[in-house]
Amino acid sequence: MKGEQIDTIKDFLRPEVIWFLIGLVLLIMESVLPGLIIAFFGVGAWIVALVCLITDIGINTQLIIFIVSSVLSLLFLRKWLKEVFIGHSVSKQDLNEFGKLAKTNNSIIIPSNLSDIAGMIKAAASVIKDRTEVKSTME
């Protein structure tokens, strides 16, 4: 009985299990704390867990893989994931293009709440309805 408990404890002390649990804790922390940074370190820990599962490496190599994979994923994926989860941010080029449209006397309707799709459809339908009513009274 005691030998089985020791084997179970040894199973939980394997590096791949420890790195997996560290990654899980970091990803849970990301869901509580804002910023979209901690998750990349959780991903780095999971990458180390996968490498440890495949091959036996020392703690120094594990730490190097953790740091490099975390930082690289942070540098290359953060902006893309931020746009996916938070939405597209307005750039200076977008503002310049909008300014050019405004100078050419085009009318653009911009709803106050861009996430309200039903409201945008309702507003567009009312504009179309008003235009067809004006056309029919002119004929």
C-alpha positions as CSV (number, residue, x, y, z in Angstrom):
1,M,0.0,0.0,0.0
2,K,2.7,2.4,1.0
3,G,4.7,1.6,-2.1
4,E,1.8,2.5,-4.4
5,Q,1.4,5.9,-2.7
6,I,5.1,6.6,-3.2
7,D,4.8,5.6,-6.9
8,T,1.8,8.0,-7.2
9,I,3.7,10.8,-5.6
10,K,6.6,10.1,-8.0
11,D,4.2,10.2,-11.0
12,F,3.2,13.7,-9.9
13,L,6.7,14.9,-9.4
14,R,7.7,14.1,-13.0
15,P,8.8,17.2,-14.9
16,E,6.1,17.0,-17.6
17,V,3.4,16.9,-15.0
18,I,4.9,19.8,-13.0
19,W,5.3,22.0,-16.2
20,F,1.7,21.1,-17.2
21,L,0.4,22.2,-13.8
22,I,2.4,25.4,-13.9
23,G,1.0,26.1,-17.4
24,L,-2.6,25.4,-16.2
25,V,-2.2,27.7,-13.2
26,L,-0.8,30.5,-15.4
27,L,-3.7,30.1,-17.9
28,I,-6.2,30.3,-15.1
29,M,-4.4,33.4,-13.7
30,E,-4.8,35.0,-17.2
31,S,-8.5,34.5,-17.1
32,V,-8.6,36.5,-13.8
33,L,-6.0,39.1,-14.5
34,P,-6.3,41.4,-17.6
35,G,-3.5,42.0,-20.1
36,L,-3.1,38.9,-22.2
37,I,0.5,38.3,-21.1
38,I,0.5,35.5,-18.5
39,A,-1.1,33.1,-21.0
40,F,2.0,33.0,-23.1
41,F,4.0,31.9,-20.2
42,G,1.4,29.2,-19.6
43,V,1.9,28.1,-23.3
44,G,5.6,28.1,-22.7
45,A,5.2,25.8,-19.7
46,W,3.1,23.5,-21.8
47,I,5.7,23.4,-24.6
48,V,8.3,22.4,-22.0
49,A,5.9,19.7,-20.7
50,L,5.6,18.3,-24.2
51,V,9.4,18.3,-24.7
52,C,9.9,16.6,-21.3
53,L,7.3,14.0,-22.3
54,I,9.3,13.2,-25.5
55,T,12.8,13.4,-24.1
56,D,14.7,13.6,-20.9
57,I,16.3,17.0,-20.5
58,G,17.9,18.8,-17.5
59,I,16.4,21.6,-15.6
60,N,18.6,24.3,-17.2
61,T,17.5,23.2,-20.7
62,Q,13.8,23.2,-19.5
63,L,14.2,26.8,-18.2
64,I,15.8,27.9,-21.4
65,I,13.0,26.3,-23.5
66,F,10.4,27.9,-21.2
67,I,11.8,31.4,-21.4
68,V,12.5,31.3,-25.2
69,S,9.1,29.8,-26.1
70,S,7.2,32.1,-23.8
71,V,8.9,35.3,-25.1
72,L,8.7,34.3,-28.7
73,S,5.0,33.4,-28.4
74,L,4.4,36.7,-26.6
75,L,6.2,38.7,-29.3
76,F,4.7,37.0,-32.3
77,L,1.2,36.1,-31.2
78,R,0.0,38.8,-28.7
79,K,-1.0,41.4,-31.3
80,W,-2.9,38.8,-33.4
81,L,-4.7,37.3,-30.4
82,K,-5.6,40.8,-29.0
83,E,-7.3,41.6,-32.3
84,V,-9.1,38.3,-32.2
85,F,-10.4,38.6,-28.7
86,I,-10.7,42.3,-28.2
87,G,-11.4,43.5,-31.8
88,H,-9.8,45.7,-34.4
89,S,-8.2,48.9,-33.2
90,V,-8.4,52.0,-35.2
91,S,-5.1,53.0,-36.8
92,K,-4.0,56.4,-38.1
93,Q,-4.4,55.1,-41.7
94,D,-8.1,54.3,-40.9
95,L,-8.6,57.8,-39.6
96,N,-6.9,59.4,-42.6
97,E,-9.1,57.4,-45.0
98,F,-12.2,58.4,-43.0
99,G,-11.1,62.0,-43.3
100,K,-10.7,61.7,-47.1
101,L,-14.3,60.3,-47.3
102,A,-15.6,63.2,-45.2
103,K,-13.9,65.8,-47.5
104,T,-15.7,64.3,-50.6
105,N,-19.1,65.1,-49.0
106,N,-20.1,61.5,-48.7
107,S,-22.7,60.7,-46.0
108,I,-21.7,57.9,-43.7
109,I,-23.8,56.6,-40.9
110,I,-21.8,55.3,-38.0
111,P,-23.8,53.8,-35.2
112,S,-22.8,54.7,-31.6
113,N,-22.6,51.0,-30.7
114,L,-20.7,49.0,-33.3
115,S,-21.4,45.7,-31.6
116,D,-25.1,46.2,-31.9
117,I,-25.6,44.5,-35.3
118,A,-29.4,44.4,-35.0
119,G,-29.5,48.2,-34.4
120,M,-27.3,48.8,-37.5
121,I,-29.6,46.6,-39.6
122,K,-32.7,48.4,-38.3
123,A,-31.1,51.8,-39.0
124,A,-30.1,50.8,-42.5
125,A,-33.6,49.4,-43.2
126,S,-35.2,52.7,-42.0
127,V,-33.0,54.7,-44.3
128,I,-33.9,52.5,-47.3
129,K,-37.6,52.7,-46.4
130,D,-37.5,56.5,-46.1
131,R,-35.7,56.7,-49.5
132,T,-38.3,54.5,-51.2
133,E,-41.1,56.5,-49.7
134,V,-39.6,59.8,-50.9
135,K,-39.2,58.3,-54.4
136,S,-42.8,57.0,-54.5
137,T,-44.2,60.4,-53.5
138,M,-42.1,62.2,-56.1
139,E,-43.5,60.0,-59.0
